[in-house]
Amino acid sequence: MEPFASDRPWLARAGTILALCTAVAVSACTPVPEHGIVGNAWIPVWRSDWNAAASLAPSVGLATEIFASGFERPVGITPLGDGSDRLVVIEQAGRIMLVEAGREPHAILLDLTEEVACCGEEGLLGFAAHPDFATNGAFYVHYSTRNSTTVVERYLLRADDRRRGDESSALRLIEIAQPGATHNGGHVAFGPDRALYLGVGDGGHTVRGRTAAQSLDSPYGKILRLDVDWTLPEREDPSGAPSESEVWALGLRNPWRFSFDRATGDMFIGDVGQNAWEEVDLVPAGVSGANFGWPYVDGYDCRRSCETDDSLRPIIAYAHDVGCAITGGYVYRGERIPHLEGTYLYGDFCSGRIWGARQRDGVWVSEELMDLEANVSSFGEDDRGEIYFADYGLGVVYLLIPITANTAERTTHRRLGDAHLRD
């Protein structure tokens, strides 16, 4: 990958776009039957007729267990990764809540409500603890400001209270002017390479006719990579050039939530679609510059000649008759539900459905696992690989558990209807 010069203040360098699936571009854009198509590993698959004998959960179903409650518009769940088993739940209006099992009320790690623009698709949208959080106390947030800008900032824990963030330690790493209040993306997460990855939406209808997602001179419609360890010791001007960054993936509409498989390093992106499709995109470990085609490709639909398109296709996509806003999740690597090992879990904010996807014989197949009365705004993964999700409407964080002879699904879920965080 060769770096190139750029005068954009948010971008230090970017990589060459990789054409990974040129051979399947034509077949990937052919008309799709009602329940999807079957192809090779790079062709998206949506199947509701999966053989029950090969089901993800042939004998043990899934239930939900309340892990924590009392939140206002929860939109993110993240472990601190310091061995304490503590989770952070972020609220869209700007509070970062520290959740410790058996300890309530929840502590406020940091309150950014005076800085954050909320709500709709704006707000405090992402949180990530530094890989060395146990020793350096550093954490990163992504939020919408009141002057139509999205920013990434680093904070440190207070020296006199390791359960509180120090507001005076704010260090701004990146800022992106937003033309509107939609398609802000929002997620931040550290990858296996210790870099910080940031999801940025295409900026909505007003940005270059949405073609900015295809431009390496624009931050919109991208996954950006920030080398925060490289920049921390010498950072001086919070409004100047950000830390060294790369375009890791492009051609995205609104990558609301993404994650890394802790076993393989693969990146899974839940990209919110427009009027027809919601999709899951896969970036194999170590691959930079993957292009997913937006605005020329949306789910299974091509808006220009497929014969000349070399962008990647989603591995999974579903139509708007089963949902309207995807919430990307995690590959399950926990111990409580062994039959889900290696299964990618994801959901939909509007319908409350949760699915599991797995690759079989070179084909990605997906099965509905749960249909809940819930607004699934975000998934989370704890240090042990167990999976949680947030119900935006009820303000509750649930833990996914197996149904056994002594387990019953005893929680209540309420859905807000078709109102959602991102369109």
PyMOL commands that set and color helices and strands:
alter all, ss='L'
color gray80, all
select helices_A, chain A and resi 22-28+52-54+133-136+208-214+228-234+306-308+338-340
alter helices_A, ss='H'
color red, helices_A
select strands_A, chain A and resi 62-68+74-79+87-91+95-100+103-111+124-129+138-144+149-158+161-177+188-190+196-200+222-226+245-250+255-260+267-271+277-283+290-291+297-298+301-302+316-319+326-331+344-348+353-360+363-371+376-381+387-391+396-402
alter strands_A, ss='S'
color yellow, strands_A
deselect
rebuild
show_as cartoon
